């Protein structure tokens, strides 16, 4: 399918929102992703294809992806950021099973590192728009305050989702007035935040090394393997 760019906006230190027109009849679940294709000159060895989570909610009129633009980035991402409103990209999807359980009574634990927050933005916006109540704990780790995304949405979630709890943590450049947690997400941080480990469904999203490390950690904490869901972002290497 063809997606036409509406706008691109910087929303955090190096994070950008790219908004596209939603094709008529396009249906997806919060937390799914698209496979993006963009032909461009001077391709690097990563080619013309990449996967991007839809950070928009199905309740919204447009499709949105949120991505980081750092100093060392791929030729495809460079081409994406040269797009102007009205330009198009090709996409396939939706894809992926990183979606909320049908049972709304299941407690959810969302663990996000950096850009891994994007599927949770989609899911939380969906819940708020549909006035759907769930028990959710979000543990959200960033390098600095300037990297935090979607602060307005989390503030809205605190007002609209009765059993929503947000734990922010920073791993670098912690300001003196910071009232959240500090350091990488640890077993102790998770235990302090979660009341019922056994009954909760854990969703872990972020750089691939981080996500891979959390599965054995959670299993050591007696979380069942079937209750651990992973969404990793290749080529990001930060530790959260």
C-alpha positions in Angstrom: 0.0 0.0 0.0 1.0 3.6 -0.6 1.3 6.0 2.4 1.4 9.7 1.8 3.3 11.9 4.3 1.4 14.6 6.0 4.1 16.0 8.3 7.2 15.2 10.3 7.7 16.9 13.7 10.5 16.6 16.3 9.0 15.5 19.7 12.0 14.9 21.9 15.8 15.2 21.8 16.3 13.0 18.7 12.8 11.5 18.3 10.5 12.4 15.4 6.9 11.8 14.6 6.0 11.1 11.0 2.3 11.3 10.2 0.8 9.6 7.1 -2.6 9.5 5.6 -4.5 6.3 6.6 -5.6 4.2 3.5 -9.3 3.6 3.4 -10.3 0.4 5.1 -6.9 -0.1 6.8 -7.4 -1.9 10.1 -4.8 -2.8 12.8 -4.4 -3.6 16.4 -2.6 -1.3 18.9 1.0 -2.5 19.1 1.4 -3.8 15.5 4.0 -2.6 13.0 4.5 -1.9 9.3 7.1 -3.1 6.8 8.3 0.0 5.0 10.0 0.1 1.6 11.7 3.2 0.2 13.9 3.1 -2.9 16.7 5.6 -2.6 20.2 6.3 -4.0 23.5 5.4 -2.3 22.0 2.6 -0.3 23.9 1.1 2.5 24.0 -2.6 3.3 20.7 -2.4 5.2 18.9 -1.8 1.9 15.4 -0.4 1.2 13.3 -2.2 3.8 12.7 -1.5 7.5 10.1 -2.2 10.2 8.4 0.5 12.1 5.9 0.3 15.0 2.6 2.2 14.5 2.6 4.6 17.4 -0.8 5.9 16.3 -3.9 4.3 17.7 -6.6 2.7 15.5 -8.9 5.4 16.9 -7.0 8.1 15.2 -7.6 9.4 11.6 -3.9 9.1 10.5 -1.1 6.6 10.8 1.9 7.7 12.8 5.4 6.2 13.3 7.9 7.6 15.8 11.6 7.0 15.3 14.9 8.4 16.3 17.4 10.2 14.1 20.9 9.9 15.6 24.2 10.9 14.1 24.9 7.4 12.7 21.8 6.3 10.9 20.9 4.2 7.8 20.6 5.5 4.2 16.9 4.5 4.3 16.3 6.7 7.4 18.2 9.5 5.7 15.9 9.1 2.7 12.8 9.1 4.9 13.8 12.4 6.5 14.2 14.0 3.1 10.6 13.3 2.3 8.3 16.3 2.1 4.6 16.5 2.8 2.8 14.8 -0.2 5.6 12.4 -0.8 4.9 8.7 -0.5 6.4 5.4 0.8 5.4 1.8 0.2 4.3 -0.3 3.2 3.0 -3.8 4.0 1.1 -4.7 7.1 -0.1 -4.7 9.7 2.2 -7.3 11.2 3.1 -8.5 14.7 1.5 -10.1 17.8 2.7 -7.5 20.4 -0.9 -6.7 21.3 -2.9 -6.6 24.5 -4.7 -9.7 25.7 -8.4 -10.0 25.1 -9.0 -10.5 28.8 -9.2 -6.9 30.1 -8.8 -8.1 33.7 -5.3 -9.3 33.2 -2.7 -6.9 34.9 -0.3 -5.6 32.3 3.4 -4.6 32.9 4.9 -2.5 30.1 8.7 -2.2 30.2 10.0 0.4 27.7 13.5 1.4 26.9 13.9 4.6 24.9 12.2 4.4 21.5 10.6 1.1 22.7 7.8 3.3 24.1 6.0 3.5 20.7 3.7 0.5 20.9 2.6 1.5 24.3 1.7 5.0 23.0 -0.6 3.2 20.5 -2.1 1.0 23.2 -2.7 3.7 25.8 -4.2 6.1 23.3 -6.6 3.3 22.2 -7.6 2.6 25.9 -8.2 6.3 26.7 -10.2 6.9 23.5 -12.4 3.8 24.1 -12.7 4.5 27.9 -11.4 1.0 28.5 -10.1 0.4 32.0 -7.1 -1.9 32.5 -4.6 -2.5 35.3 -1.3 -1.2 33.8 2.2 -0.4 35.2 4.5 1.3 32.8 8.2 1.2 33.6 9.8 3.7 31.2 13.6 4.2 31.0 15.4 7.0 29.1 18.9 8.3 28.9 17.9 11.9 29.8 14.8 14.0 30.6 15.0 15.4 27.1 14.5 11.9 25.6 11.1 11.3 27.3 8.3 11.1 24.7 4.5 11.5 25.0 4.4 13.1 28.4 1.0 14.6 27.7 -0.4 11.2 27.0 0.9 9.7 30.3 -0.6 12.7 32.2 -3.9 12.0 30.5 -3.6 8.3 31.3 -3.2 9.1 35.0 -6.5 11.0 34.8 -8.5 8.5 32.7 -7.1 5.0 33.6 -7.9 4.3 37.2 -5.2 1.6 37.7 -2.4 3.2 35.7 1.0 3.6 37.4 4.0 5.2 35.7 7.6 4.6 36.9 10.1 6.8 35.1 13.8 6.2 35.4 16.9 7.9 33.9 20.3 6.4 33.2 22.3 9.5 32.4 22.4 13.2 33.2 19.9 13.1 36.0 18.9 16.7 37.0 18.9 17.7 40.7 15.1 18.2 40.7 14.3 14.8 39.2 11.7 12.9 41.4 11.7 9.6 39.4 14.0 6.6 39.6 17.6 6.5 38.5 19.6 3.8 36.8 18.7 0.9 34.5 15.6 -1.1 35.1 16.4 -3.8 37.7 14.8 -6.8 39.4 14.3 -4.6 42.5 12.7 -1.8 40.5 10.2 -4.3 39.0 9.5 -6.0 42.3 8.8 -2.7 44.0 6.4 -1.7 41.3 4.4 -4.9 40.7 2.0 -6.3 43.2 1.2 -9.6 41.6 4.1 -11.0 39.4 2.5 -14.3 38.8 -0.8 -13.0 37.3 0.7 -10.2 35.2 1.4 -10.2 31.5 4.8 -8.6 30.8 5.4 -6.6 27.6 9.1 -5.6 26.9 10.0 -3.2 24.2 13.2 -1.4 23.3 16.7 -2.0 21.8 17.3 -5.6 20.9 20.0 -6.3 23.5 17.8 -4.9 26.3 14.8 -6.9 25.3 16.7 -10.2 25.0 18.2 -9.6 28.5 14.8 -9.1 30.1 13.4 -12.5 29.3 15.8 -14.6 31.4 15.6 -11.9 34.1 11.8 -12.1 34.4 11.9 -15.9 34.3 14.3 -15.9 37.2 11.6 -13.9 39.0 9.1 -16.7 38.4 7.3 -15.1 35.5 6.0 -17.7 33.1 7.6 -17.7 29.7 4.1 -17.5 28.0 3.5 -14.3 30.0 6.5 -12.5 28.5 6.0 -10.6 25.2 8.8 -9.0 23.3 9.1 -6.2 20.7 12.7 -5.4 19.9 14.2 -2.6 17.8 17.2 -3.8 15.7 20.3 -1.6 15.4 19.7 0.2 18.7 22.2 -0.7 21.3 21.5 1.5 24.3 21.1 -0.1 27.7 18.1 0.7 29.8 
